[in-house]
Amino acid sequence: MVPDELVAVGCAAADAAGVEVRKWFRSPSLTVETKADTSPVTAADRAVESAVREVFAARVPTHGVLGEEGDGADAFAVADVGADVDPDGGREVFTWVVDPIDGTKSFMTGKATFGTLIALLRNGVPVFGIIDQPITRERWVGATGRPSELRTGRPGESPAAESVPVCVKGKAPSDVGGPTGGAVASGPSLADAAAGLSEAQAVATLSSAFVYATAPEMFMGDDVAPFSRVVAAAKHVLYGADCYGYALLASGHTDAVVEADLKPWDFLALIPIIQGAGGTVTDWAGAPLTVRSDGRVVAAADPAVHAAALRVLGSSALPTSPSASAAADAATKDADLDAKLRLPELERRVWDVASVGNGAVTGIAVDPMAMLQQLEDAASGASDGPTPPAPSSPEDRGLGYVESMTGFGQCVIDDGHTWAVHVELRSINSRYCDVNLRLPRYLSKYESEFSASLKSSLVRGKVIAGMEVRRLTSVDDQTNVADLPRGMPVRVDTGAVRSIRALLDEVASTAGLTGPAAVPTLSDVLSFSEVFTKRESEDVATAVLPLVRSALGGAIDDLRSSRRREGAALEAALDVCVSQIQTLLNEVEARAPVRVEKERRRLRERLLSSISEVLSHGHSVNESRLEMELAVAADRLDVSEEVVRLRSHVQLFQLSFVGVDGPIGSRLNFLTQEMHREASTIAAKANDSPMAQCAIRIKEELERMREQVQNIR
């Protein structure tokens, strides 16, 4: 158990940090610099770390201190934190690890989701941690051998300080013990538990989970595909919480946090807090987190959710078996998981859209569990693979689909006795949302309402909308005869009929007619054109407006379904182009170093050849100056920066499709332009035929992508 004295030291350091943070938070004098790794740093970061170090120097001078700003990642790689010390030898090495402001971008933009992280390592193992949010006066504290707690307020301040135990979802404070100090609990390993799950079970478990991550941009390279699978499986993925997401997990407000590219100061303080709240936190392989971990973190409230996340991430399906065949089977399962989670994605996007039947919109719902089971059966030879699901629900969820701007949709609705409405929508690509409505004259007053509904749902594209309102001509035996006149375009002018009858009576009286001959017949009355008058168009508009609104909504759903079908095809085509660009970039990277050195030697030989006459007269060459000039000339041909930027744009292009349910066409168009600019620079610097050919082929792929992107909403 961590002594109370050391807990008090950590809290005192957090108090000192809070004083400095509040001085700088939302201050107009705050300046921001960029570090070598392109991450931002402020004067507040340095002031906070300095204040924390002063507390440690005064109260625990024999302890080591490692900080983000004062030491950096290189120091962590070589620091002696006592990880190799024999725990039974009696010697203890204590090291404090400090992240002065975790979430500097949130801090510098005035958003209170950042925090100060303080961890205490004993022989390299995190045994005590603090997440301190100095603006909201919230502090999460976790230590070995005791439950984690949330301390609000500050002693002597208002509101008064209060401490309450915290626990993750599904647990009560009485169920929670102290953390294990980074060790995995006894019993089957977390990797084995994850490997025991089928893909369908893992996806089903995550389907109800809320998952936090700081930003999608933190997942780069090989981390993009695993995280994309988590996004596809989880109920919701939320971004922008930094360390506060882990605090919310410990307090029972969310289900999991999945992150990558973290440094030791980003995660060591979180471990005791989450474990002390009853949660589980490991790397992506299910191993305990240490100072030497690779920065990939999975934290979850429920062990089942944690195992499912490991399974979907794909690195946990390696059971600890000495058998070589078991290892081979595990590798096969990993490959199957990748294929099975990617294959249904396009199929769902093509199938899970509305289809048109008899003019009415019918939704198609996909059961991911059933589809995964069909894929498993196909892999084992038990079936030929998944088949399109049958239509079931009229609801079209519309989540996670790329949408084209080209499509067709329609809907026909009637009230069963008088009116029928047919709405037809056609859309093509356009920079903005242009709506052309063709309406009956009596509905023209509602044009702005219909146009607004189309623009809010479709966002982009030129839309041609046609509405047809007609009366039902068929009358069956169940029709109420009293309702029939309501469907006619004219109505009886009762006042005119009375006047006509009086007029006919006066004619009979004047003519001296009596008896039956003096009584006007219906034919006599109908011979006057004034008997009927046109029905007011306002009456028709009022009668059909609810039907028109319903039909318009159905046609919009059908149009979006059509646009999603084309969007799925566009995404597949773009995936092919992106894969080709990545292959060409690998070729460029492979040739770049060789080309620069070759050009350097060529320049040297050419220069020495041109000054050979000068050298023959006894003059010498300053070799250091010559090498410097050659290095500068060769450096102008270096394309490493362009390659890095182009690869970054490609990865961001891919991430733009993850969980999308909004307009991304403008973003993709911008990224395509930026990629084209980098490819043009590579081509200009190439000075090498094979590399220039690669750059030209990249530009050709980008041109194909640009044409496809123009049609994405």
TATAGI-V302829 format. One record per run of one state. SS is the DSSP state (2 for helix, 1 for strand, 0 for the rest). FROM is the first residue (numbers start at 1). LEN is the number of residues. If there is no record, write none. Layout:
ss=SS from=FROM len=LEN
ss=SS from=FROM len=LEN
//
This chain:
ss=0 from=1 len=3
ss=2 from=4 len=21
ss=0 from=25 len=7
ss=1 from=32 len=3
ss=0 from=35 len=5
ss=1 from=40 len=3
ss=2 from=43 len=17
ss=0 from=60 len=4
ss=1 from=64 len=4
ss=0 from=68 len=5
ss=2 from=73 len=6
ss=0 from=79 len=15
ss=1 from=94 len=9
ss=0 from=103 len=1
ss=2 from=104 len=5
ss=0 from=109 len=6
ss=1 from=115 len=8
ss=0 from=123 len=2
ss=1 from=125 len=9
ss=0 from=134 len=4
ss=1 from=138 len=7
ss=0 from=145 len=1
ss=1 from=146 len=7
ss=0 from=153 len=9
ss=1 from=162 len=4
ss=0 from=166 len=7
ss=2 from=173 len=3
ss=0 from=176 len=3
ss=1 from=179 len=1
ss=0 from=180 len=10
ss=2 from=190 len=6
ss=0 from=196 len=3
ss=2 from=199 len=8
ss=0 from=207 len=3
ss=1 from=210 len=4
ss=0 from=214 len=2
ss=2 from=216 len=3
ss=0 from=219 len=4
ss=2 from=223 len=11
ss=0 from=234 len=2
ss=1 from=236 len=4
ss=0 from=240 len=4
ss=2 from=244 len=7
ss=0 from=251 len=5
ss=1 from=256 len=4
ss=0 from=260 len=4
ss=2 from=264 len=13
ss=0 from=277 len=3
ss=1 from=280 len=3
ss=0 from=283 len=14
ss=1 from=297 len=4
ss=0 from=301 len=2
ss=2 from=303 len=11
ss=0 from=314 len=10
ss=2 from=324 len=28
ss=0 from=352 len=3
ss=1 from=355 len=3
ss=0 from=358 len=2
ss=1 from=360 len=3
ss=0 from=363 len=5
ss=2 from=368 len=13
ss=0 from=381 len=23
ss=1 from=404 len=1
ss=0 from=405 len=2
ss=1 from=407 len=8
ss=0 from=415 len=4
ss=1 from=419 len=10
ss=0 from=429 len=4
ss=1 from=433 len=6
ss=0 from=439 len=2
ss=2 from=441 len=18
ss=0 from=459 len=2
ss=1 from=461 len=11
ss=0 from=472 len=9
ss=2 from=481 len=7
ss=0 from=488 len=2
ss=1 from=490 len=3
ss=0 from=493 len=1
ss=2 from=494 len=18
ss=0 from=512 len=3
ss=2 from=515 len=4
ss=0 from=519 len=3
ss=2 from=522 len=5
ss=0 from=527 len=2
ss=2 from=529 len=3
ss=1 from=532 len=3
ss=0 from=535 len=2
ss=2 from=537 len=74
ss=0 from=611 len=1
ss=2 from=612 len=5
ss=0 from=617 len=6
ss=2 from=623 len=13
ss=0 from=636 len=4
ss=2 from=640 len=16
ss=0 from=656 len=9
ss=2 from=665 len=21
ss=0 from=686 len=3
ss=2 from=689 len=21
ss=0 from=710 len=2
ss=1 from=712 len=1
ss=0 from=713 len=1
//
